[in-house]
Amino acid sequence: MVDDAVWLVVGLGNPGPTYAGTRHNIGYLVTDELVRRTGGSWRKHKTGRADVVEGRLGAPGSASPRVVLARPRCYMNESGGPVKALATFYKVAPDHVVAIHDELDIAFGTLRTKLGGGDNGHNGLKSMRSSLGTGDFYRVRAGIGRPPGRQEPADFVLSAYSRVEQKELPFQVDTAADAVESLIREGLESTQQRYNS
């Protein structure tokens, strides 16, 4: 039996072409892939604060949960407001919210999923926690690794992927999208066993 509650899947990132290819925008890339899988296309939500696609993930005709894929139309550190507005609009509880984001403390190309936890200095998560009033939402954490040498983390996350990483990036995006689908359809434990590296 499929849980018929709506899931809100949020790709964290920064809007606009300046940030499109940066490490901080992996959440946008993964939600773009999930949108492609639904066959939908982004549209501005009536709240005006996010782009959304409503649909189902999974094979056509299968009993798939309903999802709202979203990307806030604001900078990373203000993500919480739009997420809260969408959660309220679609009546989604925090335990049905999934945030997809970059993670400095995980090597590039690896992935972890979890429920709750700290913000680890991530401004998007911090904003979501503040607006939702809890950190107890799911996270799909796409590793970007630590900055080389003495580069500041803030500069590193806003920089472009290296040429080598760009070749691997489509695989990481695809795997993260698979992990989101697994999380919603099969639950956290099964997803962690399959995708956490």
DODO-776073 format. One line per 3 residues: number of its first residue (from 1); their letters; for each residue x, y, z of N, C-alpha, C. Coordinates in steps of 0.1 Angstrom, whole numbers. Layout:
REM residues N
NUM) a) X,Y,Z,X,Y,Z,X,Y,Z ~ ...
This chain:
REM residues 197
1) mvd) 8,-12,0,0,0,0,9,13,0 ~ 6,22,-9,14,34,-10,8,45,-1 ~ 17,51,6,14,63,15,9,74,6
4) dav) -3,78,7,-9,88,-2,-6,102,2 ~ 1,104,13,5,118,17,15,123,6 ~ 14,136,4,22,143,-6,36,145,0
7) wlv) 46,143,-8,60,145,-4,65,158,-11 ~ 72,166,-4,78,179,-9,93,177,-10 ~ 98,177,-22,112,174,-25,119,187,-30
10) vgl) 128,193,-22,133,206,-24,148,205,-28 ~ 151,210,-40,165,212,-44,170,225,-40 ~ 181,225,-31,186,237,-26,197,242,-36
13) gnp) 197,255,-38,207,262,-47,205,277,-47 ~ 212,283,-56,210,297,-59,205,300,-73 ~ 195,309,-75,190,311,-88,199,319,-97
16) gpt) 196,318,-110,203,326,-120,215,319,-126 ~ 219,324,-138,230,318,-146,244,319,-139 ~ 246,329,-130,259,330,-123,262,318,-115
19) yag) 252,312,-109,254,301,-100,251,287,-106 ~ 247,287,-118,241,274,-124,251,263,-123 ~ 264,265,-126,273,253,-126,281,252,-114
22) trh) 277,258,-103,285,257,-91,282,245,-82 ~ 291,242,-73,289,230,-64,277,232,-55 ~ 274,244,-51,263,247,-42,249,244,-48
25) nig) 249,242,-62,236,241,-69,233,226,-72 ~ 239,217,-66,237,203,-69,222,199,-67 ~ 216,206,-57,202,203,-54,193,207,-66
28) ylv) 196,218,-73,189,222,-85,190,211,-96 ~ 203,207,-97,206,197,-108,198,184,-106 ~ 197,179,-93,190,167,-90,175,169,-92
31) tde) 169,180,-88,155,182,-90,152,184,-105 ~ 161,189,-113,159,190,-127,158,176,-133 ~ 166,167,-128,166,153,-133,153,146,-129
34) lvr) 148,149,-117,135,143,-112,124,149,-120 ~ 124,162,-124,114,168,-132,114,161,-146 ~ 126,158,-151,127,151,-164,120,138,-163
37) rtg) 122,131,-152,116,118,-150,101,118,-149 ~ 95,129,-144,81,130,-143,74,134,-156 ~ 83,139,-165,78,144,-178,71,158,-177
40) gsw) 73,164,-166,67,178,-163,77,189,-167 ~ 73,201,-164,82,212,-166,80,222,-155 ~ 90,229,-151,89,239,-140,79,250,-143
43) rkh) 72,254,-133,63,265,-134,64,273,-121 ~ 61,286,-121,62,294,-109,50,291,-101 ~ 52,288,-88,41,285,-79,33,298,-76
46) ktg) 21,297,-72,12,309,-70,17,317,-58 ~ 25,311,-49,31,319,-38,42,328,-43 ~ 47,325,-56,57,334,-62,71,332,-57
49) rad) 72,322,-48,85,321,-41,93,309,-45 ~ 87,301,-54,94,288,-58,89,284,-72 ~ 97,276,-79,92,269,-91,89,255,-86
52) vve) 78,249,-92,73,236,-88,69,227,-100 ~ 69,214,-97,63,205,-106,56,195,-97 ~ 43,192,-100,36,182,-93,35,170,-101
55) grl) 37,158,-95,36,146,-103,38,134,-94 ~ 42,123,-101,45,110,-94,58,105,-99 ~ 66,99,-90,79,93,-94,77,78,-95
58) gap) 82,72,-105,81,58,-107,76,55,-121 ~ 76,42,-123,71,37,-136,56,41,-138 ~ 53,45,-151,39,49,-154,29,37,-150
61) gsa) 18,40,-143,9,30,-139,12,24,-126 ~ 24,26,-121,27,20,-108,21,28,-96 ~ 19,22,-85,14,29,-73,25,38,-67
64) spr) 26,50,-72,37,59,-68,31,70,-60 ~ 39,74,-49,35,85,-41,34,98,-49 ~ 26,107,-45,25,121,-51,36,129,-46
67) vvl) 43,137,-54,54,145,-50,52,159,-56 ~ 57,169,-49,59,183,-54,74,185,-54 ~ 79,186,-66,94,190,-67,95,205,-67
70) arp) 104,210,-60,105,225,-58,119,230,-58 ~ 121,242,-63,134,249,-61,130,263,-58 ~ 135,268,-46,132,282,-42,137,292,-52
73) rcy) 130,303,-54,134,314,-63,142,325,-55 ~ 150,320,-45,157,330,-37,171,324,-34 ~ 179,332,-27,192,327,-24,192,316,-13
76) mne) 202,308,-13,203,297,-4,199,300,10 ~ 205,311,16,202,314,30,188,319,33 ~ 180,320,22,166,324,25,156,313,20
79) sgg) 161,301,19,153,289,13,141,286,22 ~ 143,288,35,133,283,45,119,289,43 ~ 118,302,39,105,308,37,97,302,26
82) pvk) 103,300,14,95,294,4,92,279,7 ~ 101,272,14,98,258,17,86,257,27 ~ 86,266,37,75,267,46,62,270,39
85) ala) 63,280,30,51,284,23,45,272,15 ~ 54,264,8,49,253,0,44,242,10 ~ 51,239,21,47,229,30,33,232,35
88) tfy) 30,245,38,17,249,43,7,247,32 ~ 10,252,20,1,251,9,-3,237,6 ~ 6,228,5,3,214,1,1,205,13
91) kva) 1,211,26,-2,203,38,8,192,40 ~ 21,195,38,31,185,40,38,187,53 ~ 38,176,61,45,176,74,60,175,72
94) pdh) 68,180,81,83,179,80,88,165,77 ~ 82,155,82,87,141,79,83,136,65 ~ 78,145,57,75,142,43,82,153,34
97) vva) 92,160,40,100,169,32,114,163,30 ~ 119,164,18,133,160,14,141,172,9 ~ 152,175,15,161,185,10,173,179,3
100) ihd) 176,183,-9,187,178,-16,198,189,-16 ~ 210,186,-11,220,197,-9,234,192,-10 ~ 243,201,-12,257,198,-13,263,196,1
103) eld) 273,188,3,279,184,16,294,184,15 ~ 300,194,22,315,195,22,322,183,28 ~ 316,177,38,322,167,46,321,153,40
106) iaf) 316,152,28,315,139,21,323,141,8 ~ 331,131,4,339,132,-8,330,133,-20 ~ 335,140,-30,328,142,-43,325,128,-49
109) gtl) 313,127,-54,309,114,-60,302,105,-51 ~ 302,108,-38,295,99,-28,282,106,-23 ~ 274,98,-16,261,103,-13,257,97,1
112) rtk) 249,105,8,244,99,21,229,104,22 ~ 221,96,28,207,100,31,205,99,46 ~ 197,108,52,194,107,66,182,115,69
115) lgg) 177,113,81,166,120,87,171,129,98 ~ 168,142,98,173,151,108,188,153,109 ~ 192,158,120,206,161,122,209,176,122
118) gdn) 222,180,123,225,194,124,226,200,110 ~ 229,213,110,230,221,98,244,220,92 ~ 254,217,100,268,216,96,273,229,88
121) ghn) 268,240,93,272,253,86,265,256,73 ~ 256,247,69,249,249,56,237,258,57 ~ 238,270,51,229,281,53,215,277,48
124) glk) 214,268,37,201,264,33,193,256,43 ~ 201,246,49,195,238,60,191,246,72 ~ 200,256,75,198,264,87,185,272,85
127) smr) 183,277,73,171,285,70,158,276,70 ~ 159,264,65,148,255,65,144,251,79 ~ 154,248,87,152,244,101,145,256,109
130) ssl) 149,268,106,144,280,113,129,281,109 ~ 126,280,96,113,283,91,103,272,94 ~ 108,259,93,99,248,96,98,245,111
133) gtg) 107,251,119,106,249,134,112,236,138 ~ 118,229,129,124,216,132,135,212,122 ~ 144,204,126,154,199,116,150,184,112
136) dfy) 139,180,116,135,166,114,128,164,100 ~ 136,167,90,132,164,76,143,156,70 ~ 140,149,59,150,141,52,160,149,44
139) rvr) 172,144,43,183,150,36,189,140,26 ~ 191,144,14,199,137,4,212,145,2 ~ 223,141,8,235,149,8,245,144,-2
142) agi) 247,153,-12,256,150,-23,270,155,-20 ~ 279,147,-19,293,151,-15,300,160,-26 ~ 306,170,-21,314,179,-30,329,179,-25
145) grp) 331,173,-13,345,173,-7,349,186,-2 ~ 361,186,5,366,198,11,374,207,1 ~ 375,220,3,383,228,-6,397,225,-6
148) pgr) 404,226,-18,418,224,-18,426,235,-11 ~ 438,231,-6,447,241,0,440,250,10 ~ 442,263,9,436,272,19,424,279,14
151) qep) 418,274,3,406,281,-2,395,280,9 ~ 388,292,10,377,293,19,365,284,15 ~ 358,277,24,347,269,20,336,277,13
154) adf) 334,289,17,324,298,11,327,300,-4 ~ 340,302,-7,344,304,-21,343,291,-29 ~ 347,280,-22,347,267,-29,333,263,-33
157) vls) 323,264,-24,310,259,-28,304,268,-39 ~ 308,280,-41,303,288,-52,312,288,-64 ~ 321,279,-65,330,277,-77,325,266,-85
160) ays) 329,266,-98,325,255,-107,333,242,-104 ~ 326,231,-108,333,218,-107,345,218,-116 ~ 355,210,-112,367,208,-120,363,200,-133
163) rve) 372,200,-143,369,193,-155,367,178,-153 ~ 375,172,-144,373,158,-141,360,155,-134 ~ 356,164,-124,343,163,-117,332,164,-127
166) qke) 333,173,-137,322,175,-146,318,163,-154 ~ 329,154,-156,326,142,-163,318,132,-154 ~ 321,133,-141,314,124,-132,301,129,-127
169) lpf) 299,142,-128,287,148,-123,273,142,-127 ~ 272,139,-140,259,133,-144,256,120,-137 ~ 266,113,-134,264,100,-127,259,103,-112
172) qvd) 266,113,-106,262,117,-92,248,122,-92 ~ 244,130,-101,231,136,-102,220,124,-104 ~ 223,115,-113,214,104,-115,213,95,-103
175) taa) 224,93,-96,223,84,-84,216,91,-73 ~ 218,104,-71,210,112,-61,195,112,-64 ~ 192,113,-77,177,112,-81,172,99,-77
178) dav) 179,88,-80,175,74,-77,173,73,-62 ~ 182,79,-54,181,79,-39,168,85,-34 ~ 165,97,-40,152,104,-37,140,95,-39
181) esl) 140,89,-51,129,80,-54,128,68,-44 ~ 140,62,-41,140,51,-32,135,55,-18 ~ 140,67,-14,136,72,0,121,73,1
184) ire) 114,79,-10,100,81,-10,92,67,-11 ~ 97,59,-19,90,46,-22,93,35,-13 ~ 106,34,-8,110,23,0,114,26,14
187) gle) 116,39,18,119,42,31,134,45,33 ~ 138,50,45,151,54,48,161,43,49 ~ 158,32,57,167,22,59,172,15,46
190) stq) 162,11,38,165,5,26,174,14,17 ~ 171,27,17,178,36,8,192,38,14 ~ 194,39,27,207,40,32,216,28,29
193) qry) 210,16,30,218,4,26,222,4,12 ~ 214,9,3,217,9,-11,226,20,-15 ~ 224,32,-10,231,44,-15,241,51,-7
196) ns) 241,49,7,250,56,15,264,49,13 ~ 274,58,10,287,53,7,297,59,17
